[in-house]
């Protein structure tokens, strides 16, 4: 193929100098350029339109979040100040008056049914007065003692108000209704001896957070707890939202507002903004899912893509109609080159034009016929080249030189092959080997392996060397077990002098090798070398001494011990290895109930006869 490309290059370089001799130059290539320009331009328009539309939508959402936060912040701030003012006026009147607290607070309770409780406490948290809305108690079946007990339980939280701080806290989990607790000092000084505590129903505040559309708004306290939320269940649970990045960002922010894009635990992206109030450390947060706001952007992009497909289809039709006269000889030339790629150098192709394509066609036919005779021998040997290697070489992905690989190496050998060959004619030996190799090679290929080479009757294969293989050790052992099964079937039709029973030994090792194209400048082949390869070969030979058919090394065993039943054959000293190697005989898959249970069953299954020193079987 390299020779073909060189000749084509030389031919074109010669013809370029005399291009003026052509009567019909190739002008219709502009049709292809037109299609490419159309594709690039429309794709660019679609991309840019989608990009700017997305950016515009994002800006609008951010602006909308800010506006919502500003409006809700003013609303919440106004409501909280109004509550403080009403409670302060009522509490001051109670403290100055000699009348009972209930009679004075009754007017406030009747005017605003959202007030549940008002109380004043000294620095020891002794009540100066406590009054509860009787209508609330009657409507929701509460006792005054229950409300006061709840307040005693939350005293540590409310004591911060003695230092001049306003405390706003969601105590809904203590009730069956959404209730907000607000405590603040009676006077404006930093240290005060009296604080006011009120419990207010959240109904009015919750109504403000019932926003429509994709925007979700909620109110959180300074510790991250929910104060108001569109979902009443969230308010009643009083959950903490500190795990939301926007809440964490708001708490750490030194300014009172900000925007933030974040991803939650479920992998959803949000555009969020916050607005902190200068009252009780609470903040308003609004957020919206990107999938919602960009849904229409994605729909427009899809419609534009459909339009692009239709436009391209029409363009291709036009290109086909106008370029048919040019494409026909080119397609014939492509078919001819494909025939040459397949090894069929005898092509019948006639030049139908008088331009560059016609000249190239004539030269191509002449070149193909000139290569036909020389490539016959190459074609014969090409059938024995590994298909995976051939594909990688054709794609230019097979680089020259070696590369370190961690893989599994396999060797197999026919037992007593010399004795078998002596009883057969050479033609019979070749026929028998072809049948045997066909069955065994299929086992290698079915498990994702690569046959490296045939060494007489021996097969060398690898897993994970030429192509990456996640479970190369497991696949190699499965291939060996498949060979065992195929050989048992293969031997069912044998048993005569001309067709003797076949027994094999397999050796498998996993380790580092050098994989690459190795050889001389005249001939190279893709193979693996290294100590791991040598060990696999020696382990295969050791089957004769252990009366087994499949042996694996310790490194392979460590990779597959959870998948297969094995029997340890002890530590064996191999030539070239300073340290004894552990070797294991493979019985079968753990998931296979019919697999041999021990060596005796294995030897009986594959027909291995064990002979003692005295010659007894």
Secondary structure as GFF3:
##gff-version 3
##sequence-region A 1 617
A	DSSP	alpha_helix	2	16	.	.	.	ID=ss1
A	DSSP	three_ten_helix	19	21	.	.	.	ID=ss2
A	DSSP	alpha_helix	29	96	.	.	.	ID=ss3
A	DSSP	alpha_helix	101	111	.	.	.	ID=ss4
A	DSSP	beta_strand	115	121	.	.	.	ID=ss5
A	DSSP	beta_strand	127	132	.	.	.	ID=ss6
A	DSSP	alpha_helix	134	140	.	.	.	ID=ss7
A	DSSP	alpha_helix	144	153	.	.	.	ID=ss8
A	DSSP	alpha_helix	155	158	.	.	.	ID=ss9
A	DSSP	three_ten_helix	159	163	.	.	.	ID=ss10
A	DSSP	beta_strand	167	170	.	.	.	ID=ss11
A	DSSP	three_ten_helix	172	174	.	.	.	ID=ss12
A	DSSP	beta_strand	179	185	.	.	.	ID=ss13
A	DSSP	beta_strand	195	201	.	.	.	ID=ss14
A	DSSP	alpha_helix	203	208	.	.	.	ID=ss15
A	DSSP	beta_strand	216	220	.	.	.	ID=ss16
A	DSSP	beta_strand	226	229	.	.	.	ID=ss17
A	DSSP	alpha_helix	232	237	.	.	.	ID=ss18
A	DSSP	alpha_helix	245	252	.	.	.	ID=ss19
A	DSSP	beta_strand	257	263	.	.	.	ID=ss20
A	DSSP	beta_strand	269	276	.	.	.	ID=ss21
A	DSSP	beta_strand	283	289	.	.	.	ID=ss22
A	DSSP	alpha_helix	290	293	.	.	.	ID=ss23
A	DSSP	alpha_helix	295	342	.	.	.	ID=ss24
A	DSSP	alpha_helix	356	372	.	.	.	ID=ss25
A	DSSP	alpha_helix	374	382	.	.	.	ID=ss26
A	DSSP	alpha_helix	387	394	.	.	.	ID=ss27
A	DSSP	beta_strand	401	414	.	.	.	ID=ss28
A	DSSP	alpha_helix	417	422	.	.	.	ID=ss29
A	DSSP	alpha_helix	426	446	.	.	.	ID=ss30
A	DSSP	beta_strand	450	455	.	.	.	ID=ss31
A	DSSP	beta_strand	458	463	.	.	.	ID=ss32
A	DSSP	alpha_helix	472	491	.	.	.	ID=ss33
A	DSSP	beta_strand	504	519	.	.	.	ID=ss34
A	DSSP	beta_strand	524	529	.	.	.	ID=ss35
A	DSSP	alpha_helix	531	541	.	.	.	ID=ss36
A	DSSP	alpha_helix	543	546	.	.	.	ID=ss37
A	DSSP	beta_strand	550	553	.	.	.	ID=ss38
A	DSSP	alpha_helix	554	560	.	.	.	ID=ss39
A	DSSP	beta_strand	564	572	.	.	.	ID=ss40
A	DSSP	beta_strand	581	589	.	.	.	ID=ss41
A	DSSP	alpha_helix	599	606	.	.	.	ID=ss42
###
